[in-house]
Amino acid sequence: MSTADRHGLIAQAVRESGSLTVQELAELTGTSEMTIRRDLDALAAQGVLERVRGGARTLLLRGEEPPFALRAREAVDAKRRIAAEVCSLVSDGETVLLDSGTTCVEVARLLRRRPVTVMPLSLQAIHVLSDPPGPSTLMVPGGRPRAAEGALPGPLPLAPLAARRFDPAIVGCCGLSAAEGRTAYALDAAAVKKASIASSRRVVLATDGSKLGRTAHAYVGPSTLIHTLVTDATAPADEVAVLEGGGTIVKTV
C-alpha cells in the first residue's frame, strides 16, 4: 500500500469511526505503529484529523463539510475518470466556468492545454491553470478565499459572474437529490453556485456517486437545472433513474 493510499484509508476510517487508536490503525493498514504515528502527524498538520494521545479523532461535526485535504484523497480514480468525461463535453473555443471542489481540480488539470477560456472559482484550480502551458485565457474572479478550502464564496465573485456568459458551467456539489435538488454546506457558497447557473448556457455536474441521495443545508437549485451529470458506477440507481426522468443526461464512467 502506497503512502497516499494509506493516508486515505486512515482519514476515512477516523472520519467514519470518530476516533481510532494507533494500534487499531496499524492493524487496519497492516503497517507498524511507528509508521502510523508519522502518518497521523502528517495528516494532523494538513487539518485532516486531530492528533490525540494514543491515536486520532475526527475534526468534523455531524453535517459539516470534510476538509479539502481529506476529500482530495477520496475516490481519486473515479474523480479522474469523471474529469476526463467532463472535458470531452467541452469544445475548443468555449468559455468555461469551473466550480470549486476536488473533482473540479481534476478537470482543471485536463483543461490546462486546451484552447479554451476558463474562470475557476477556487485557488487550487487557479494554481493548476496558471502553470504553463495553461488554457488560451485564464480569468480570475475576486473574492476572499475560504481558509484551507480555497473556494471563493461571498458577494465579491457575483459581479464578475453576472457580467459574463459562459458556455458550460462545470460544477460540483455537496449533495444532490432528485427530490431535494442540489445543495451546499454554506449559504455564501450556494449564492455563488446559483449565480454560476444563471450565467451559463448549460450546467455539467461532476461528482462521484457518494454525493447522490445526500443533502446539505444550503439550497442551490432543483435538479432539473442540471443538463448533464457525470458520475461513477457507485451512484444509486434509483436516484439516477429519477434524474433521467426529469430530463438530465446521466453519463456513468
Buried (B, 14 or more C-beta within 10 A) or exposed (E): EEEEEBBBBBBBBBBEBEBBBBEBBBEBBEBEEEBBBEBBEBBBEBBBBBBEEEBBBBBBEEEEBBBBBBBBBBBBEBBBBBBBBBBEBBEEEBBBBBBBBBBBBBBBBBBBEBEBBBBBBBBBBBEBBBEEEBBBEBBBBEBEBBEEBBBBBBEEBBEBBEEBEBBBBBBBBBBBBBEBBBBBBBEBBBBBBBBBBBBBEBBBBBBBBBBBBBBBEBBBBEBEBBBBBBBBEEBBEEBBEBBEEEEBEBBBB
